[in-house]
Amino acid sequence: MPRRFKKEKKERKKLGIRRKACRFCVDKELVIDYKLTKLLSQFVTEGGKMVPRRLTGNCAFHQRRVVDEVMRARVLALLPYSLSHSQAA
């Protein structure tokens, strides 16, 4: 019976991928508030889903705060649940 050898994994070069810094940690004066809909809409996709922190670069603490404020703004009808349902055209 022939022996099966494990295929050697090709070594991949690590590209210089720089980790995003949390914009709220960098700029301490930037406030997360449900009334700032322009800021919060950056964290919501066109389909209405919230953008994960690996894409936004937020730290876990600030991402939780953003999620809470987006939910609060949605309940008060400041942000739509889905942008396709919004009145703005």
Backbone as a chain_set.jsonl record, in Angstrom:
{"seq": "MPRRFKKEKKERKKLGIRRKACRFCVDKELVIDYKLTKLLSQFVTEGGKMVPRRLTGNCAFHQRRVVDEVMRARVLALLPYSLSHSQAA", "coords": {"N": [[0.829, -1.168, 0.0], [0.55, 2.191, -0.842], [2.163, 4.896, 0.786], [0.639, 7.702, 2.2], [1.422, 10.962, 2.027], [1.37, 13.914, 3.965], [0.327, 16.899, 2.568], [2.422, 19.584, 2.276], [1.81, 22.644, 3.789], [1.523, 25.635, 2.083], [3.607, 28.288, 2.756], [2.423, 31.35, 3.735], [2.895, 34.713, 3.043], [2.716, 37.222, 5.403], [0.8, 39.967, 4.968], [1.16, 43.49, 5.351], [-1.08, 44.159, 7.2], [-2.787, 46.509, 8.867], [-4.177, 46.96, 12.013], [-7.352, 48.343, 12.706], [-7.942, 51.292, 14.541], [-9.951, 52.048, 17.36], [-12.319, 54.49, 16.879], [-13.561, 55.919, 18.842], [-12.017, 55.565, 21.086], [-9.69, 56.804, 20.297], [-10.445, 59.479, 19.769], [-11.454, 61.156, 22.33], [-13.431, 63.045, 22.744], [-15.516, 62.447, 21.102], [-18.809, 61.472, 21.124], [-21.09, 58.849, 21.87], [-24.334, 58.793, 21.086], [-27.866, 58.447, 21.018], [-29.208, 60.395, 19.662], [-27.595, 61.352, 17.693], [-27.914, 60.721, 14.743], [-26.652, 60.711, 12.285], [-24.055, 59.89, 12.802], [-24.561, 57.354, 13.893], [-25.739, 56.053, 11.757], [-23.645, 55.254, 10.208], [-22.887, 52.866, 11.189], [-24.715, 51.032, 10.42], [-25.895, 48.863, 7.924], [-27.138, 49.063, 4.515], [-29.181, 47.281, 4.303], [-30.121, 47.233, 6.838], [-28.773, 45.881, 8.796], [-26.474, 45.685, 11.549], [-23.139, 46.799, 11.474], [-20.375, 44.675, 11.945], [-17.849, 44.651, 14.546], [-15.337, 43.966, 13.683], [-15.191, 45.016, 11.19], [-15.741, 47.733, 11.558], [-13.808, 48.51, 13.348], [-14.08, 49.198, 15.946], [-13.587, 49.01, 19.522], [-14.52, 46.424, 21.868], [-16.016, 47.434, 24.016], [-16.956, 49.97, 23.12], [-18.327, 49.166, 20.837], [-20.47, 47.736, 21.896], [-21.79, 49.841, 23.137], [-22.495, 51.369, 20.88], [-24.271, 49.615, 19.594], [-26.336, 49.513, 21.493], [-27.21, 52.191, 21.414], [-28.029, 52.453, 18.753], [-30.178, 50.685, 18.714], [-31.844, 52.017, 20.511], [-32.308, 54.399, 19.111], [-33.719, 53.37, 16.968], [-36.072, 52.452, 18.177], [-37.213, 54.851, 18.947], [-37.793, 55.842, 16.504], [-35.897, 57.359, 15.151], [-33.935, 56.296, 13.616], [-34.298, 54.152, 10.811], [-35.477, 50.736, 10.714], [-34.821, 49.361, 8.458], [-33.16, 50.577, 5.655], [-34.409, 50.588, 3.228], [-37.026, 50.98, 3.834], [-37.21, 53.522, 4.687], [-38.238, 56.999, 4.729], [-36.695, 58.883, 3.5], [-35.502, 59.939, 0.396]], "CA": [[0.0, 0.0, 0.0], [1.368, 3.404, -0.882], [2.034, 5.804, 1.925], [0.119, 9.015, 1.859], [2.122, 12.019, 2.729], [0.621, 15.145, 4.144], [0.789, 17.972, 1.704], [2.953, 20.689, 3.06], [1.068, 23.881, 3.603], [2.337, 26.705, 1.529], [3.763, 29.397, 3.695], [1.884, 32.598, 3.215], [3.519, 35.914, 3.58], [1.761, 38.093, 6.066], [0.816, 41.32, 4.441], [1.169, 44.505, 6.39], [-2.44, 44.561, 7.52], [-2.784, 47.27, 10.102], [-5.438, 46.866, 12.748], [-8.019, 49.625, 12.83], [-8.057, 51.791, 15.905], [-11.304, 52.453, 17.725], [-12.408, 55.945, 16.709], [-14.03, 56.516, 20.086], [-10.882, 55.56, 22.011], [-8.72, 57.772, 19.803], [-11.005, 60.812, 19.977], [-12.233, 61.062, 23.568], [-14.538, 63.995, 22.716], [-16.582, 61.883, 20.279], [-19.815, 60.905, 22.025], [-22.061, 57.938, 21.283], [-25.639, 59.199, 21.594], [-28.934, 58.015, 20.12], [-29.697, 61.551, 18.902], [-26.648, 61.607, 16.599], [-28.283, 59.702, 13.76], [-25.674, 60.692, 11.191], [-22.95, 59.057, 13.279], [-25.025, 55.977, 14.085], [-26.071, 55.425, 10.474], [-22.41, 54.686, 9.655], [-22.73, 51.533, 11.747], [-25.835, 50.222, 9.953], [-25.823, 48.651, 6.485], [-28.325, 49.471, 3.774], [-30.232, 46.312, 4.594], [-30.576, 47.41, 8.206], [-27.969, 45.114, 9.743], [-25.402, 46.437, 12.179], [-21.818, 46.426, 10.969], [-19.614, 44.079, 13.035], [-16.722, 45.454, 15.005], [-14.123, 43.672, 12.914], [-15.196, 45.91, 10.037], [-15.717, 49.128, 11.982], [-12.582, 48.781, 14.084], [-14.381, 49.604, 17.32], [-13.275, 48.066, 20.585], [-15.727, 45.724, 22.316], [-16.793, 48.329, 24.884], [-17.65, 50.982, 22.33], [-19.254, 48.505, 19.924], [-21.69, 47.473, 22.669], [-22.477, 51.126, 23.313], [-23.063, 51.731, 19.58], [-25.422, 48.745, 19.37], [-27.41, 49.967, 22.385], [-27.725, 53.482, 20.956], [-28.739, 52.222, 17.492], [-31.464, 50.095, 19.079], [-32.641, 53.072, 21.136], [-32.729, 55.315, 18.047], [-34.731, 52.681, 16.167], [-37.324, 52.422, 18.935], [-37.757, 56.206, 18.913], [-38.009, 56.142, 15.083], [-34.896, 58.278, 14.613], [-33.271, 55.482, 12.586], [-35.196, 53.099, 10.331], [-34.995, 49.364, 10.884], [-34.234, 49.022, 7.173], [-33.091, 51.809, 4.873], [-35.343, 50.523, 2.106], [-38.314, 51.4, 4.329], [-37.144, 54.891, 5.19], [-38.938, 58.018, 3.953], [-35.718, 59.699, 2.774], [-35.254, 59.45, -0.969]], "C": [[0.882, 1.243, 0.0], [1.102, 4.269, 0.342], [1.511, 7.147, 1.44], [0.825, 10.055, 2.713], [1.218, 13.235, 2.853], [1.197, 16.199, 3.218], [1.272, 19.109, 2.583], [2.156, 21.95, 2.75], [2.024, 24.931, 3.065], [2.409, 27.826, 2.541], [3.271, 30.67, 3.039], [2.615, 33.758, 3.859], [2.438, 36.764, 4.22], [1.909, 39.492, 5.492], [0.759, 42.298, 5.597], [-0.218, 45.026, 6.69], [-2.41, 45.242, 8.88], [-4.156, 47.199, 10.751], [-6.033, 48.252, 12.912], [-8.097, 50.019, 14.291], [-9.492, 52.224, 16.148], [-11.386, 53.975, 17.673], [-12.858, 56.636, 17.984], [-12.928, 56.52, 21.147], [-9.852, 56.615, 21.595], [-9.193, 59.195, 20.086], [-11.951, 60.761, 21.171], [-13.438, 62.005, 23.578], [-15.717, 63.492, 21.882], [-17.536, 61.104, 21.179], [-20.735, 59.975, 21.247], [-23.41, 58.282, 21.903], [-26.697, 58.832, 20.56], [-29.451, 59.162, 19.256], [-28.79, 61.888, 17.716], [-26.854, 60.557, 15.508], [-27.298, 59.612, 12.605], [-24.483, 59.801, 11.557], [-23.388, 57.593, 13.362], [-25.349, 55.29, 12.765], [-24.831, 54.852, 9.781], [-22.212, 53.246, 10.117], [-23.873, 50.608, 11.364], [-25.727, 50.089, 8.435], [-27.12, 49.09, 5.824], [-29.491, 48.522, 4.017], [-30.74, 46.392, 6.014], [-29.784, 46.629, 9.233], [-26.874, 46.0, 10.333], [-24.059, 45.893, 11.701], [-21.009, 45.85, 12.126], [-18.355, 44.87, 13.36], [-15.423, 45.131, 14.279], [-14.04, 44.537, 11.661], [-15.113, 47.375, 10.441], [-14.425, 49.483, 12.698], [-12.827, 49.23, 15.503], [-13.891, 48.555, 18.304], [-14.593, 47.473, 21.085], [-16.621, 46.633, 23.156], [-17.602, 49.316, 24.069], [-18.614, 50.355, 21.331], [-20.564, 48.179, 20.642], [-22.488, 48.75, 22.877], [-23.156, 51.55, 22.014], [-24.321, 50.91, 19.321], [-26.598, 49.196, 20.235], [-28.041, 51.253, 21.874], [-28.464, 53.358, 19.622], [-30.121, 51.638, 17.783], [-32.388, 51.147, 19.69], [-33.169, 54.042, 20.081], [-33.786, 54.672, 17.157], [-36.079, 52.674, 16.88], [-37.994, 53.783, 18.889], [-37.98, 56.703, 17.485], [-37.085, 57.239, 14.56], [-34.085, 57.604, 13.514], [-34.267, 54.429, 12.108], [-34.606, 51.716, 10.612], [-34.353, 48.876, 9.594], [-34.243, 50.293, 6.323], [-34.018, 51.782, 3.671], [-36.745, 50.962, 2.523], [-38.333, 52.858, 4.78], [-37.85, 55.862, 4.226], [-37.973, 58.828, 3.101], [-35.46, 59.099, 1.394], [-34.241, 60.328, -1.654]], "O": [[1.848, 1.327, 0.758], [-0.016, 4.356, 0.849], [1.913, 7.646, 0.388], [0.813, 10.011, 3.943], [0.417, 13.536, 1.969], [2.413, 16.358, 3.111], [0.59, 19.529, 3.518], [1.874, 22.264, 1.594], [3.155, 25.085, 3.525], [1.401, 28.252, 3.104], [3.666, 31.009, 1.924], [2.904, 33.762, 5.056], [1.378, 36.989, 3.637], [2.977, 40.103, 5.527], [0.347, 41.943, 6.701], [-0.507, 46.201, 6.463], [-2.06, 44.641, 9.896], [-5.176, 47.366, 10.082], [-5.327, 49.214, 13.215], [-8.293, 49.177, 15.166], [-10.164, 52.712, 15.239], [-10.616, 54.668, 18.34], [-12.566, 57.815, 18.186], [-12.912, 57.392, 22.015], [-9.22, 57.241, 22.445], [-8.428, 60.019, 20.586], [-13.11, 60.369, 21.037], [-14.377, 61.786, 24.344], [-16.807, 64.059, 21.955], [-17.127, 60.195, 21.901], [-21.116, 60.266, 20.113], [-23.613, 58.089, 23.102], [-26.443, 58.902, 19.357], [-30.071, 58.921, 18.22], [-29.193, 62.639, 16.828], [-26.063, 59.623, 15.373], [-27.13, 58.546, 12.012], [-23.973, 59.054, 10.722], [-22.653, 56.699, 12.942], [-25.245, 54.067, 12.665], [-24.961, 54.046, 8.859], [-21.454, 52.494, 9.505], [-23.995, 49.515, 11.916], [-25.495, 51.076, 7.737], [-28.083, 49.446, 6.503], [-30.653, 48.923, 3.943], [-31.691, 45.696, 6.371], [-30.083, 46.699, 10.424], [-26.41, 46.944, 9.693], [-23.878, 44.686, 11.547], [-20.952, 46.463, 13.192], [-17.867, 45.656, 12.547], [-14.502, 45.949, 14.267], [-12.953, 44.768, 11.132], [-14.486, 48.175, 9.747], [-13.992, 50.635, 12.661], [-11.887, 49.606, 16.203], [-13.791, 47.373, 17.976], [-15.664, 47.979, 20.753], [-17.844, 46.603, 23.021], [-18.8, 49.483, 24.298], [-19.633, 50.966, 21.007], [-21.642, 48.328, 20.067], [-23.717, 48.741, 22.803], [-24.283, 52.043, 22.045], [-25.331, 51.453, 18.874], [-27.731, 49.255, 19.758], [-29.264, 51.398, 21.894], [-29.429, 54.085, 19.386], [-31.113, 52.043, 17.177], [-33.587, 51.159, 19.409], [-34.326, 54.46, 20.137], [-34.662, 55.368, 16.644], [-37.116, 52.869, 16.246], [-39.219, 53.865, 18.802], [-38.321, 57.869, 17.284], [-37.445, 57.967, 13.635], [-33.606, 58.264, 12.592], [-35.006, 53.87, 12.918], [-33.391, 51.556, 10.731], [-33.433, 48.059, 9.635], [-35.247, 51.004, 6.286], [-34.378, 52.835, 3.144], [-37.57, 51.282, 1.667], [-39.371, 53.362, 5.209], [-38.026, 55.556, 3.047], [-38.376, 59.402, 2.089], [-35.229, 57.897, 1.258], [-33.895, 60.085, -2.81]]}, "num_chains": 1, "name": "protein.A"}
